[in-house]
């Protein structure tokens, strides 16, 4: 059996072990930029032993942000991202950035367009209370423009020192919306059959792959299932995986769920509805969560390696490297993933709970994570200062100290401006 702590070569990149910190929204990008907290978050994960850490959800255009305070790639943020990647490299890990576009799932108050855009004209449930009830269907010109934006963002990521780009084809964001029969009602070359629904996502992968050096890995995050009736199912996901392998993707990150339909299909475990209501800043959204949340946000029971049965279908279909995620939090889980033939594993909540977990597992000083899937960290992503595990007092104290410093800095800038 492969040792999960043995090195692995992904395209031209040498990884020190088989464990990746998966992309989990950090909530540390005020104004769409790079905060000191974001840099420290990923430096700590690197110092804690992961082979690679992934900066989550970096939009390829300003309008590709789900929310205003999400990172979006542009030349102005490259210097700060270089500082982040240098910090990760200094701690011995590789750095990846997840590139995406929100499509028709948008609550961005800085949206330049009147309405967000997706594969088809549709309801934009997350934006309904802020006046953006509908999303428009993209034209072929807009599809071409967004494809070019993915390419440009990937090239800037390379300039910023990232070792890997991960293209987000899952979770109900734009490329996933095109793939899903539940959200793509087009009747042109980009809708209908799976081949047509996959045309835009595959075009993005192909062009990004061609625009980067062959030694720089390009990953795709894909859904095993959308997790709602009428969505993408495993039989079509297998076909998408085969096409991605043929188009030059270097590895697939196997995930699932649709943020606009069933957000906790991905997370499994408890449903932190009370905490989500508490951190919501908008009173209409807070009220909507309180009234409709119990019926619309479903909880799914947690089990170790909960995506493994579906992931086996992809493993049988392709020879390319695969990244298994979902409920991995112990040495036994890592060993099982290796035994099942997955080259890499990705962890999220367990590493939010303890950034040093991988070093402890490698040293044998721990067998597993103290993370209980309460999912309170999901709600904490929306607090000022960003994600942390609220069950770890030191993390709460660190975040409070960071927030105080940030507020003082803002006050100082305001006072200086008033004196001019």
C-alpha positions as CSV (number, residue, x, y, z in Angstrom):
1,X,0.0,0.0,0.0
2,X,1.2,3.5,-0.8
3,X,2.3,5.5,2.2
4,X,0.2,8.8,2.4
5,X,3.4,10.6,3.5
6,X,5.4,9.5,0.6
7,X,6.3,12.1,-2.1
8,X,4.2,12.4,-5.3
9,X,4.9,14.0,-8.7
10,X,2.0,15.9,-10.2
11,X,2.9,16.9,-13.8
12,X,6.2,18.8,-13.1
13,X,5.5,19.5,-9.5
14,X,7.1,17.5,-6.6
15,X,4.8,17.3,-3.6
16,X,6.3,16.2,-0.2
17,X,3.3,14.0,0.6
18,X,-0.2,13.1,-0.6
19,X,-2.3,15.5,1.5
20,X,-3.8,18.7,0.1
21,X,-5.6,21.4,2.0
22,X,-8.8,21.7,-0.1
23,X,-10.3,25.1,-1.0
24,X,-12.6,26.3,1.7
25,X,-13.9,29.9,1.6
26,X,-11.7,31.8,4.0
27,X,-13.6,35.1,4.4
28,X,-10.3,36.9,4.5
29,X,-10.5,39.0,1.3
30,X,-12.0,42.4,2.2
31,X,-12.7,44.4,-0.9
32,X,-11.6,41.4,-3.0
33,X,-8.0,41.7,-2.0
34,X,-5.4,39.8,0.0
35,X,-5.3,40.3,3.8
36,X,-2.5,39.5,6.2
37,X,-4.9,37.0,7.7
38,X,-5.2,35.1,4.4
39,X,-1.4,34.9,4.1
40,X,-1.0,33.7,7.6
41,X,-3.8,31.2,7.3
42,X,-2.1,29.4,4.4
43,X,1.4,29.8,5.8
44,X,0.2,28.0,9.0
45,X,-1.3,25.2,6.9
46,X,2.0,24.8,5.0
47,X,4.0,24.8,8.3
48,X,1.5,22.2,9.6
49,X,2.6,19.6,7.1
50,X,0.3,19.6,4.0
51,X,1.9,19.1,0.7
52,X,-0.2,21.9,-0.9
53,X,-2.6,24.5,0.3
54,X,-5.4,25.9,-1.9
55,X,-6.5,29.5,-1.8
56,X,-10.2,29.3,-2.1
57,X,-12.5,30.8,-4.7
58,X,-10.6,33.4,-6.6
59,X,-13.0,34.9,-9.1
60,X,-11.7,35.4,-12.7
61,X,-13.7,38.7,-13.0
62,X,-15.1,41.2,-10.5
63,X,-18.6,40.1,-11.5
64,X,-17.6,36.5,-10.9
65,X,-17.6,37.0,-7.2
66,X,-20.5,35.5,-5.2
67,X,-20.1,38.2,-2.6
68,X,-18.4,41.6,-2.6
69,X,-15.6,40.5,-0.2
70,X,-14.2,37.6,-2.3
71,X,-10.8,37.5,-3.9
72,X,-10.8,38.3,-7.6
73,X,-7.7,38.0,-9.8
74,X,-6.3,41.1,-11.3
75,X,-2.8,42.6,-11.7
76,X,-3.2,44.8,-8.6
77,X,-3.3,41.8,-6.2
78,X,-0.4,39.9,-7.8
79,X,2.3,41.5,-5.4
80,X,0.3,40.5,-2.3
81,X,-0.3,37.1,-3.7
82,X,3.4,36.7,-4.3
83,X,3.9,37.4,-0.6
84,X,1.4,34.7,0.2
85,X,2.9,32.1,-2.1
86,X,6.4,32.9,-0.8
87,X,5.2,32.3,2.7
88,X,3.8,29.0,1.7
89,X,6.9,28.0,-0.1
90,X,9.0,29.1,2.8
91,X,7.2,26.6,5.0
92,X,7.8,23.8,2.5
93,X,4.5,23.4,0.7
94,X,3.2,24.1,-2.8
95,X,0.5,26.8,-3.4
96,X,-2.6,26.3,-5.5
97,X,-5.4,28.8,-6.3
98,X,-8.9,27.9,-7.1
99,X,-10.3,29.9,-10.1
100,X,-14.0,30.2,-10.6
101,X,-17.0,32.3,-11.6
102,X,-20.3,32.4,-9.6
103,X,-22.6,32.6,-12.7
104,X,-26.2,32.8,-11.7
105,X,-25.5,32.3,-7.9
106,X,-24.7,35.9,-7.0
107,X,-25.2,38.3,-4.1
108,X,-22.5,40.8,-5.1
109,X,-23.6,44.3,-4.3
110,X,-20.7,45.6,-6.6
111,X,-22.0,43.8,-9.6
112,X,-21.4,45.9,-12.7
113,X,-24.2,44.3,-14.7
114,X,-27.9,44.8,-13.9
115,X,-28.3,41.1,-13.4
116,X,-25.8,38.2,-13.0
117,X,-25.5,35.7,-15.9
118,X,-25.6,31.9,-16.2
119,X,-26.4,29.3,-18.7
120,X,-30.2,30.1,-18.8
121,X,-32.5,32.8,-17.6
122,X,-33.3,31.8,-14.0
123,X,-34.1,32.8,-10.5
124,X,-31.1,34.0,-8.5
125,X,-32.3,33.0,-5.0
126,X,-29.3,34.2,-3.1
127,X,-29.7,37.7,-4.6
128,X,-33.4,38.0,-4.5
129,X,-33.5,40.0,-1.3
130,X,-31.0,42.5,-2.6
131,X,-32.9,43.2,-5.8
132,X,-31.2,40.8,-8.2
133,X,-34.0,38.2,-8.5
134,X,-33.2,37.1,-12.0
135,X,-30.1,35.9,-13.9
136,X,-29.7,36.3,-17.6
137,X,-28.6,33.7,-20.1
138,X,-25.1,34.2,-21.4
139,X,-24.5,34.9,-25.1
140,X,-21.8,33.1,-27.0
141,X,-19.8,36.3,-26.9
142,X,-20.0,36.3,-23.1
143,X,-19.0,32.7,-22.9
144,X,-16.0,33.5,-25.0
145,X,-15.2,36.5,-22.8
146,X,-15.4,34.5,-19.6
147,X,-13.2,31.7,-21.1
148,X,-10.6,34.4,-21.9
149,X,-10.9,35.6,-18.3
150,X,-10.1,32.2,-16.9
151,X,-7.0,32.1,-19.1
152,X,-5.9,35.5,-18.0
153,X,-6.5,34.7,-14.4
154,X,-4.4,31.5,-14.7
155,X,-1.6,33.4,-16.3
156,X,-1.7,36.0,-13.4
157,X,-1.7,33.1,-10.9
158,X,1.6,31.9,-12.4
159,X,3.0,35.4,-12.1
160,X,1.9,35.4,-8.5
161,X,4.0,32.3,-7.8
162,X,1.3,29.7,-7.6
163,X,2.4,26.2,-8.5
164,X,-1.0,24.9,-9.5
165,X,-4.4,26.3,-10.7
166,X,-7.6,24.5,-9.8
167,X,-10.6,25.2,-12.1
168,X,-13.9,25.1,-10.3
169,X,-16.3,23.0,-12.3
170,X,-18.4,22.0,-9.2
171,X,-20.7,23.1,-6.4
172,X,-23.2,24.9,-8.6
173,X,-21.0,27.8,-9.8
174,X,-20.9,28.9,-13.4
175,X,-19.2,26.0,-15.1
176,X,-21.2,23.5,-12.9
177,X,-24.4,25.3,-13.9
178,X,-23.6,24.6,-17.5
179,X,-22.8,21.0,-16.8
180,X,-26.0,20.4,-14.8
181,X,-29.2,19.4,-16.6
182,X,-31.0,20.9,-13.6
183,X,-29.8,24.5,-14.4
184,X,-28.9,24.4,-18.1
185,X,-32.0,24.8,-20.3
186,X,-30.3,26.1,-23.4
187,X,-31.2,24.9,-26.8
188,X,-28.0,25.9,-28.6
189,X,-24.6,24.3,-28.9
190,X,-24.1,24.8,-25.1
191,X,-27.2,23.0,-23.9
192,X,-29.2,19.7,-24.2
193,X,-26.9,16.7,-24.5
194,X,-24.0,16.2,-22.1
195,X,-21.6,16.9,-24.9
196,X,-23.2,20.3,-25.4
197,X,-23.5,21.1,-21.7
198,X,-19.8,20.2,-21.2
199,X,-18.6,22.3,-24.1
200,X,-18.0,25.5,-22.2
201,X,-16.3,23.9,-19.1
202,X,-14.1,21.7,-21.4
203,X,-13.2,24.7,-23.5
204,X,-12.0,26.5,-20.3
205,X,-9.9,23.6,-19.2
206,X,-8.4,23.1,-22.6
207,X,-7.4,26.8,-23.1
208,X,-6.0,27.2,-19.6
209,X,-4.0,24.0,-20.0
210,X,-2.6,25.3,-23.4
211,X,-1.8,28.8,-21.8
212,X,0.4,27.4,-19.0
213,X,3.7,25.5,-19.1
214,X,3.1,21.7,-19.3
215,X,5.0,21.3,-16.0
216,X,2.4,23.5,-14.1
217,X,-0.5,21.3,-13.0
218,X,-4.0,22.2,-13.9
219,X,-6.6,20.6,-11.7
220,X,-10.4,20.5,-12.1
221,X,-12.8,20.3,-9.2
222,X,-15.8,18.3,-10.3
223,X,-19.1,17.1,-8.8
224,X,-19.7,13.4,-8.4
225,X,-23.4,14.3,-7.9
226,X,-25.2,17.6,-7.8
227,X,-27.3,16.1,-5.0
228,X,-30.7,17.2,-6.1
229,X,-33.4,15.7,-8.3
230,X,-32.7,16.5,-12.0
231,X,-29.1,17.4,-11.4
232,X,-25.9,15.9,-12.6
233,X,-25.6,12.2,-11.6
234,X,-22.6,9.9,-11.4
235,X,-23.1,8.3,-14.8
236,X,-22.6,11.7,-16.5
237,X,-19.9,12.6,-14.1
238,X,-17.9,9.6,-15.3
239,X,-18.2,10.8,-18.9
240,X,-17.1,14.3,-17.8
241,X,-14.1,12.8,-16.1
242,X,-13.1,10.9,-19.2
243,X,-13.3,14.1,-21.3
244,X,-11.3,16.1,-18.8
245,X,-8.6,13.4,-18.9
246,X,-8.5,13.6,-22.7
247,X,-8.3,17.4,-22.6
248,X,-5.2,17.5,-20.5
249,X,-6.4,18.1,-16.9
250,X,-3.6,16.8,-14.6
251,X,-5.9,15.6,-11.7
252,X,-9.5,15.8,-10.6
253,X,-10.7,16.9,-7.2
254,X,-13.8,14.8,-6.5
255,X,-16.6,16.6,-4.7
256,X,-20.3,17.1,-4.8
257,X,-23.3,19.4,-4.0
258,X,-24.9,22.6,-5.3
259,X,-24.6,25.7,-3.1
260,X,-27.9,27.1,-4.3
261,X,-29.9,23.9,-3.8
262,X,-28.4,21.8,-1.0
263,X,-25.2,23.4,0.5
264,X,-24.8,20.7,3.2
265,X,-24.7,17.8,0.8
266,X,-21.0,18.6,0.6
267,X,-20.3,19.1,4.3
268,X,-22.2,16.4,6.1
269,X,-22.8,16.5,9.8
270,X,-24.7,19.1,11.8
271,X,-26.5,22.0,10.3
272,X,-25.4,25.2,12.1
273,X,-28.5,27.2,11.2
274,X,-28.5,29.2,14.5
275,X,-24.9,30.3,13.9
276,X,-25.5,31.1,10.3
277,X,-28.4,33.4,11.3
278,X,-26.3,35.1,13.9
279,X,-23.5,36.0,11.5
280,X,-25.7,37.2,8.7
281,X,-25.3,41.0,8.3
282,X,-28.4,41.6,6.2
283,X,-31.7,41.7,8.2
284,X,-33.8,40.5,5.3
285,X,-31.4,37.6,4.7
286,X,-31.3,36.9,8.4
287,X,-35.1,36.7,8.5
288,X,-35.2,34.5,5.4
289,X,-32.8,32.1,6.9
290,X,-34.8,31.9,10.1
291,X,-38.1,31.3,8.3
292,X,-37.1,29.2,5.3
293,X,-33.7,27.7,6.5
294,X,-35.2,24.8,8.4
295,X,-37.1,23.6,5.3
296,X,-34.5,24.4,2.6
297,X,-31.2,23.7,4.2
298,X,-31.0,19.9,4.7
299,X,-28.6,18.1,7.0
300,X,-26.8,15.0,5.8
301,X,-25.4,12.5,8.3
302,X,-21.6,12.3,8.6
303,X,-19.6,9.2,7.8
304,X,-15.9,8.8,7.2
305,X,-15.0,8.9,3.5
306,X,-18.6,9.7,2.5
307,X,-17.8,10.3,-1.1
308,X,-15.8,7.1,-1.6
309,X,-18.6,4.9,-3.0
310,X,-19.2,7.5,-5.8
311,X,-15.5,8.3,-6.3
312,X,-14.8,4.6,-7.0
313,X,-16.8,5.0,-10.2
314,X,-14.4,7.7,-11.4
315,X,-11.4,5.6,-10.3
316,X,-12.6,2.7,-12.5
317,X,-13.1,5.1,-15.5
318,X,-9.8,7.0,-15.7
319,X,-6.1,6.5,-15.2
320,X,-5.3,10.1,-14.3
321,X,-4.5,11.2,-10.7
322,X,-7.5,11.6,-8.5
323,X,-8.0,13.6,-5.3
324,X,-10.4,12.1,-2.8
325,X,-12.2,14.3,-0.3
326,X,-15.1,14.1,2.0
327,X,-14.9,13.0,5.7
328,X,-11.2,12.4,5.8
329,X,-9.8,13.1,9.3
330,X,-7.7,10.2,10.5
331,X,-4.6,8.2,9.6
332,X,-6.9,5.2,8.9
333,X,-8.9,7.4,6.4
334,X,-5.6,8.3,4.6
335,X,-4.6,4.7,4.4
336,X,-8.0,3.6,3.1
337,X,-7.8,6.3,0.4
338,X,-4.4,5.0,-0.7
339,X,-5.5,1.4,-0.6
340,X,-8.5,2.3,-2.9
341,X,-6.1,3.7,-5.5
342,X,-6.4,7.4,-5.0
343,X,-3.1,9.3,-5.5
344,X,-4.0,12.3,-3.3
345,X,-6.5,13.2,-0.6
346,X,-7.9,16.6,0.3
347,X,-8.9,17.7,3.8
348,X,-10.9,20.8,4.9
349,X,-12.6,21.0,8.2
350,X,-10.1,18.8,10.0
351,X,-7.3,21.3,9.0
352,X,-9.4,24.3,10.0
353,X,-9.7,22.7,13.4
354,X,-5.9,22.0,13.6
355,X,-3.5,23.4,10.9
356,X,-0.8,21.1,12.3
357,X,-2.7,17.9,12.0
358,X,-0.7,16.4,9.1
359,X,2.6,16.8,11.0
360,X,1.1,15.1,14.0
361,X,-0.3,12.2,11.9
362,X,3.1,11.8,10.2
363,X,4.9,11.8,13.5
364,X,2.5,9.3,15.0
365,X,1.6,11.7,17.9
366,X,-2.1,11.7,16.7
367,X,-4.3,9.1,14.9
368,X,-7.0,11.6,14.0
369,X,-8.6,15.0,14.2
370,X,-10.5,16.4,17.1
371,X,-12.9,17.9,14.6
372,X,-16.5,16.9,15.2
373,X,-18.5,17.8,12.1
374,X,-20.6,20.5,13.8
375,X,-19.9,22.7,10.8
376,X,-19.8,25.8,12.9
377,X,-16.7,26.8,10.8
378,X,-19.0,27.2,7.8
379,X,-20.9,30.0,9.6
380,X,-17.6,31.5,10.9
381,X,-16.5,32.1,7.4
382,X,-18.8,35.1,7.3
383,X,-17.5,36.8,10.4
384,X,-15.1,39.7,10.2
385,X,-11.6,38.2,10.3
386,X,-12.6,35.0,8.5
387,X,-12.9,31.3,9.1
388,X,-11.8,29.6,12.3
389,X,-12.9,26.7,14.5
390,X,-14.9,28.3,17.3
391,X,-14.2,25.3,19.5
392,X,-10.5,26.2,19.7
393,X,-10.2,29.2,22.0
394,X,-6.8,30.2,20.7
395,X,-8.2,30.6,17.2
396,X,-11.0,32.9,18.5
397,X,-8.4,35.0,20.4
398,X,-6.2,35.3,17.4
399,X,-9.1,36.4,15.2
400,X,-10.2,39.0,17.7
401,X,-6.7,40.4,17.9
402,X,-6.5,40.6,14.1
403,X,-9.9,42.3,13.9
404,X,-8.8,44.9,16.5
405,X,-5.6,45.6,14.5
406,X,-7.5,45.9,11.2
407,X,-10.1,48.3,12.8
408,X,-7.3,50.5,14.2
409,X,-5.6,50.6,10.9
410,X,-8.8,51.7,9.2
411,X,-9.4,54.3,11.8
412,X,-5.9,55.7,11.4
413,X,-6.3,55.9,7.6
414,X,-9.6,57.7,8.0
415,X,-8.1,60.2,10.5
416,X,-5.1,60.9,8.2
417,X,-7.4,61.5,5.3
418,X,-9.5,64.0,7.3
419,X,-6.4,66.0,8.1
420,X,-5.4,66.5,4.4
